[in-house]
Amino acid sequence: MIGNIIDRRTNNYCVAVDVIFEPSCQDNSRKGATKFETYANTQHHLDYFSYHEMYDTDIEEACKWCINKTMPVTIYLYDAGSRPGDAV
């Protein structure tokens, strides 16, 4: 299930992207954010993950990856080729 989509692309008209996925409950501390189920409850969830990335993909595939998850997922979109997860 898509909880949030954060678009950090410099070209919002290009569908080629690098994507980072996180459980939407990680957004809870942000002011004004929707409060999703917290870690205490989601760690035992069958779909639980802490972080996932996809490179050189498109927005449709990114949505497909999390659409069948039963916990809310935040999708971070970046310009294709930027590989944002490598900077961690």
C-alpha positions, 0 to 999 in steps of 0.5 A: 500500500502506498502511504506517501510519495516524496518526489526528489527528482530534478526533472519531474517529467521523466518517468525513469527513476531510482527509488528508495522505499521505507515503511511510512511509519518512519515519517511519523516524527515529521510535522503534519505527517499522517501517523502510520502504525509504529515499529512496535507493531510493524516489525512483526508484520509479514510485509515488514522491511526497513529499507529497499531500493530499486535503480534504473526503473520507472514510476510504474514499477516502483508503485507495483513493488509496494502496491500489494504490501499490506503496510503503508510504504513511502516511495522516494523518487530520484533522478535515474542514475543518482543511486541515492542509497549508495550515499548512505 
